[in-house]
Amino acid sequence: MARWLRPLAGALLLLDVAAALSFLHHRYEEMVQALFRVQSQCPYVTRIYSIGRSVEGRHLYVLEFSDYPGIHEPLEPEFKYVGNMHGNEVLGRELLLQLSEFLCEEYRRGNERITRLIRDTRIHIMPSMNPDGYEVAAKQGPDSNGYLTGRNNANGVDLNRNFPDLNTFMYYSGEISGPNHHIPLPDNWKSQVEPETLAVIQWISSYNFVLSANLHGGAVVANYPYDKSQDQRFRSHRRTVNTPTPDDKLFQKLAKTYSYAHGWMYRGWNCGDYFADGITNGASWYSLSKGMQDFNYLYTNCFEITLELSCNKFPPEEDLERQWMANREALVAFIEEVHQGIKGMVSDENNNGIAGAVISVQGISHDITSGDMGDYFRLLLPGTYTVTASAEGYQSQMVTTTVGPAAPALVHFQLKQDVVRKPPERKASGTRVNNKALQKKVVPRATRQRTQR
C-alpha cells in the first residue's frame, strides 16, 4: 500500500480549499461564462480557445493553464481532459468546471503543488465535447432524464463510436508485423465523422499531447485501452476478451492512480458492478469500436484513459459537492502522471530540433515521435530501458537509461547525418563494358526482380 501514500499526501495539501465554488448544473451560456470568469481571474496563466463548433454552432471551448499560455515550451508536456462527450453524462462537465476554478484559486493563493503543476505542465480542459446533446438532456433535467436522452450529438450520432476505426487496421497489421502506432487515416475520413469529431481530431493533431482522460458516467471505473476486442465474434454473446496494449502495465498504473485517489472507485463494488481495484481493460468489459480512447493511442503520441465517474448519468445538484470532493485529488494526481518516464530533445549536429523523430523502447512495440521543436515525451514505468531515436536521413542512436519513480529521466539524442554514398563511376568512353555484368554487380536483387516484371 506504500505506493498509494503519494496521492494521500497530495490530498492533505488540498484540504485548505476556498469555499467559492458553485455546485450547479451549467447550461451552455453559463458554462461559457464560468470559463471566461476563470480566465479573467487568472489572466496570466490561462487562455480560452475554440477548436471548432458543434452541429448547432456552439463553440467547443478549451481552457488552457500554463505559465506561458498559448506557447509550447520545449520539454513541457501537454495534457488534456475532455468531458461531456455523451451529452447526458454531465458529471465530468461539472467536475472540469470545478477543477478550472480550483486551479485558478489555488494558484492565486500560492498553493505550491498547484503552482508547480501549472509551471511545469500545459493543461488543456474541454468541459463539453457535445454541448448540443447536453442541452437536450438538460431540458428534461436530472429527475426525468432518460438513459439515452441527449447522449448523441444533434445529428443523432454517438461521438464515441465516430472516430476512424484504426483498431481493425492495427489488428490486421499485427498479423503481418505492421505498426500499432501513428496509423494513417483513410483518405475519406473527413466525410465519415461528425463536426465535433473532426474538430477533436484536428485538435489532437495540432498539439503533441502526452496524457489524457475523457470523462463519462453510468458506472464508476477507470477504463484503459484497448476498447475494441480483436475477435468481434464474441461481441454478440457478451463474452469478454482482455485486449491489452503493449503498454498494458503502464495503463493499469495510470488507471489505478485515479482509482485509488478517488473517494470510492478503488473499492471495486459500484453501481452493481465489480472491477478489481476500480479499473478495467475496455475490451474486457465490453468491446467498443471507433472510440476516442483507442484512437488517441493508435494515431497520436497520447495515452488516454476513460473515466466513468457516477452511477447516475445526470446527478442532482445536491450531489455535486460530494462528487467534487471524491474526484478533486484524483483529477490533480492524474495530471501529475504526465511527469514520468523519459523526455528529451532530438537534434542534429547543429543543435537544430528534429521533428518527427521516432523514439523506440526495446521490449515495448509502440513508438512515439518528437514534436515540432524536436522534444519528445515517453511515459514509462520505473525500470531500465534501451531507447533508440531514429529519423530519416540520420544515423540512429541508442542509449540505456534508468527511470525512477519521481521526475522523468532526461535523455537527449543528437543524430548524425547519414553519409550519402556516391554512385559507381562510369568507365571512360571507348572502353568496352559488359553491361549485363555491371547491372548484376550494382543493381540490388529486389530492383532486378521489379525490372524483370
N, C-alpha and C positions, 0 to 999 in steps of 0.2 A: 504493500500500500504506500510505500515511501514515494513512489513515482507520482502519486497524486497529491503530495504535500504542496507542490508549487502552485497549482490552482487554488488550494485552500489559503495559502499565504497571500496570493494575489487578491482573493476575496476580502481579506482583512483590510487591505489597503483601500478598498472601495466602500467601506462601511459608512464613512462620513460623507453622505451624499446630499446635495442641495434638494430642497423639497419643492422645487419649482416645476417639476414635471407634470404634464397634464395627461391624465389617463382617460382619453376619449377616443372614439372612432372618428377618423378624419375622412371626410369626403374629398374629392379631388381638389377643389379650391382651397379647402382647409389644409390639406397636405402640402400644397404648393406654398401657402402662407407660412406653414411651420418650417419648411425648408429655408425659405428666404429669411425668416426670423433668425434662425441659427446662423445663417451667413452674415447677417447684419451684426450679430452679437460677437462673432469671431471672424472678422473680415480678413485678417492677416494669415489665417491658416485654413480657410475654406474657399471653395469655388463651386458654383452651381452651373451645370451644363446639361443640355438635352442631347440624347443620342438619336432622336427621331420622334415620330408621332405614331399614335395608335390608329386603328382603323377609323375611329370617330374624331381624330385630330388632336387628341390630348398628348401633351409632351411626355416623353419618358425621361424624367429628370433624374440626374445623379448629383449627389452632394459629395464633394471631394474634400478630404482632410489631408493637409501636408504643410510642412514649414515653407515650402515654395509651391503654392497652388498653381496648377496648370503646367508644371515643368517636371519632366522626368529627370531625376538626379541619378547619375551613374551609381550603381551598386545599392540603390534604394529600391526594394521590391514593391511591386504593385499588387494590391489586394482588393477584392470586391465582395460585397454582399448584394444579393438580388432577392427581393421579396415580392409576394402577391402575384406570382406567375399564374396561378389559378385565382381568378378574381374573387371567389368566395372563400378563399383561405387567407384570412385577413390578419391573423396574429403577427405574422412576420412583418407585414407593413407597419403595424403599430410599434413593434419592437425596434425596427430600424429608425423610426422617427424618434423614439425614446433614446436610442443609442446616439443619434446625432446630437440631441440636446445634451445628453450626458457628457459626450466627448468635449463639446464646446465648453460646458460649465466647468468641468474638472480641469480643463486646460487653463481657463481663466483663474481658477482657484490655485493653480500651481501644483496640481497633483503630479508627483514625479513620474509615476508609472505612465499616465496618460500623455504627459508632455514628451517623454521619451518615445512612446509609440508613434505619436504624430510626427516627431522629428525624424524618426528612422524608417517610416513606412508611408507610402502613398495609398490612402484608403479611399475607395470609391463605394458609395452607398446608394443603391437604387431601391427606394421603398416599394415601388409598384411597377412591375413589368406589364401588367394587364389592368390599366385604370378603367377601361370600358367595362370589363367584366365585373370589377368591383362595384361600379355604380349600379349595375343590375342587382347584385346581391344586396347592396346597402339599402335599396329601396324597400326590400322586404324586412331587413333588419335581423338581429340575432334570434328573435323569438320564433319567427315563422319562416326562416330561411331553409329552402330545400337543399338537399345534399349536393345537387349539381347546379343549382341556380347561380348563374354568374361565373361558373367555372371557366368557360371558354371565352374567347375574345368576341368582338362584335360580329365576326363572320361565322361564329359557331365552331371555331377550331380550338382544340386543346393545344396550347402552345408548348407543352412538354411532350408532345407527340409530333412536333412540327419541324424539327431540325433534320438536316440531311442524314440519312442512315449510313454512317461510316462504319458501324459495327459489322454489317454484312460484308463490306469490302475487307475489313480487317480480318474477319474470320476466314474468308477465302484466302487472303494474303498469307495468313498464318500457315495454311496448308502448303504453301509454296515458298515459305521462308520470306514473306514480304513484310513491310513495315506495319507497326501499330502506333505510329506517331506521325503528325503532320501529314495526314492523308489528304490528298487534294479533293476539292469539292467537285461534284459533277458539273458539266457545262451549263445545264439548265436549272441550277439550284435556286436561282433568284425567283423563278416563276413558280416554284413549288412551296414557298414559305410565305408566312403572313408578314405584314409590315413590322409588327413587334419583333418577330424572329429575325427578320432581315436586319433591323436596327441593332439587335444584340450581336449578331454575327459580325457585322461591320465594326461594332464597338470592340469586341474581344480580338478582332484582327488588328486594331489600331493601337492597342495597349499590350505590353508584354506582361500580362497578369501571371502571377506565380501561384496564388492560392485563392480559393473562392468557396462560398457556400450559397445555396439558394434555399429559401425558407418556405416551407409548406405547412399544411395542417391536416388533421384527420387521423393522426397517430402520434406517438411520442417515441422517436428513434432517430439515430444518426445513420444515414444510409450512404454507402460508398460504392464506387464502380466495381465491376461493370453492372449496369442496369439491365442490359439485354443478354439473355442466355444464348449460347452458341447453338443449342439444339432447341429450336422453336416448336418442335413436335410436342414438347411437354406442356406448352402453354395452356392448351385447351383442357388438359387434365389437372391443372393447378399443381403439378409436381414442381418442386423447387430444385434448382440446379445451381450450386455455388459457382460463380464465374469470376474468378479473381483476375486482376490486372497484374502485370509484372511488379507493380509497386504495392502489392496487397498488404504487406505488413505495415508499410508507411500509412496507407489509407486507414487501416484499423487503428493505428495510433492517433491519427488526426480525428477520427470519429470518437474515440474514447476521450480525447481531450475535451471535446464538447460535452459528451455524455456525463463524465464524472465531475465537470464543473457546473452542470445543471442541477437544479433543485431535486429532481427525482428521476430523470431519464435513465441514469445508471442502474436503477433498481431492476429494470427489465420488464416488470409487470405493469403495463399501462394500456388503457383503452381496450381491455380484454385480450391483448396480445402479449406474448413474452419474447423478448430479444435479449440474449445474454449480454451483459454489460451495457445494454441500451443501444447496441449497434447492430447493423446487418449489411451483408452484401446485397446489393439491389436485386440481382437476378435470383438470389437465394430466397428472397421474399416473394417477388413475382417479376416476371420478365417484362420489360418496358422497352419499346422500340422508338427511336428517333428522339430520345431525351436529351436535355441540355447538359446533364452531368457527364455522360459518356462523350458527347460532342466536344466539350472542353478538353478532355484528356486526349482524344484522338486527333484533334485538329490544331490545338494550340499547346503552349507550354504550361497551361494552367491545370492544377489539380483541384477538382471541385467535388464537394460532397453535398448531399441533400439532407436538410434538417426538417424532420416532421416534429412539430412543436406543440400540438394541442389535440386532444380528442375531439373537441368542438371546433369545427372549422371557423365559425363566426362567434367567438366567445362574447358574453355580455360585458359591458363596460366595467361593471363592478369586479370582474375577474382580471382586468388588465394589469392592475398594480401587482397582484400576486404573480402573474406570469412574467412581468418585467423583473421582479426580484429573483425569480427562478432562473432567468436567462441572462441577466446582466453580466455576471462573471464569466459565463461560458462564451458570450459574444466577444468579450475582450480577450480572453485566453486563446480563443481560436485565431484571432488576428495575429497574436504573438507567435503562433506556429509558423508564420511565413519566414521567421528568422531562425531557420535550422538548415542543416545540410552544408552545402558549399556554394560560394558565389565568387565571382571574379571578373576580370577583363580578358577578352581575347583580342590581341592586337598584332599588327605586323611589325617588322623590324624598325619601322619609323614611329612606332607607338601610336599608329592610327587604328582605331577600333575596327574590328571586322564584324559586320552584321551577318547574321545567318550562319555563323559557325556552328557545327554540330558537336554537342557535348554528350559523350557516351560513357556509361558506367559499366565496367566489367561485371557480368553476372546479373544485370538488370536490363532486359531487352526493351528499353523505352528511352529514346533520346529526347533532349530538348535543344533549343537553339539560342544563340546570343541575340540580343536586341539590336536596335538601330545604332546604338553607341558602342556596341561590342561587349556590353556587360551581360552576364548570364546568372541564373539562379537555379540550382538543382536541389530540391528538397530530398533529404536522406536521413535515415535513422543513424544514431551513433554507431561508429564502426570504422574500419579501414577499407578504403576503396582505391581501385585503379581507374583513373579517369583519363579519357582521351578527347582532345579537341582537334577537329579537322575542318578544313574549308577548301573549296575548290581553288586550285592554283597555289596551294600552300602545302608544305610538309606537315603531317600530323605530329602532335606532341602528346606524350603520355606521362602522367605523374601519378604517384601514390600518395594519398593523404588520409589523415585520421580525422573523423568528425566526432566532436564531443557533444554532450547533452545540452549545452547552452548556446552560445553565439555560433553562427556559421563559420566554417573554416574558409579562409581567404586563399583562393588558388587562381593565380593568373597564368595565362598562356601567351607566349609570343611566338608566332608562327613564321617560319622562313618560307620565302617563295620557292616554288618548285623550279629546278633548273630545266630550262627548255632544251631538249636535245635537238641538234642540228640534223637536217635530213642528209642522207649519204650523198657525197659529191658525185656528179655525173662524170664519166670518162671523157677525155678530150675528143673532139671531132676527128674523124679519120681512123679511129680505133674501133675494131670490130668488137661488139658487145653481144654476149649471149643473153638476149632479153628474157628468155624463159628462166635461165639460171638466176638472173638478177631479181626477177619477180619472186622466185621461190625463196630468195635469200632475205629480202627486205619486207615483203608483204605478210602480215600476220595471217595465221591459218583461218581465223574467222572471216577476215576480209576476203580471202581467196574463195571461201565457200559462198559468200554472198555474190561475188563476181560471177562464179560459175552458174549461179541460179539465174 
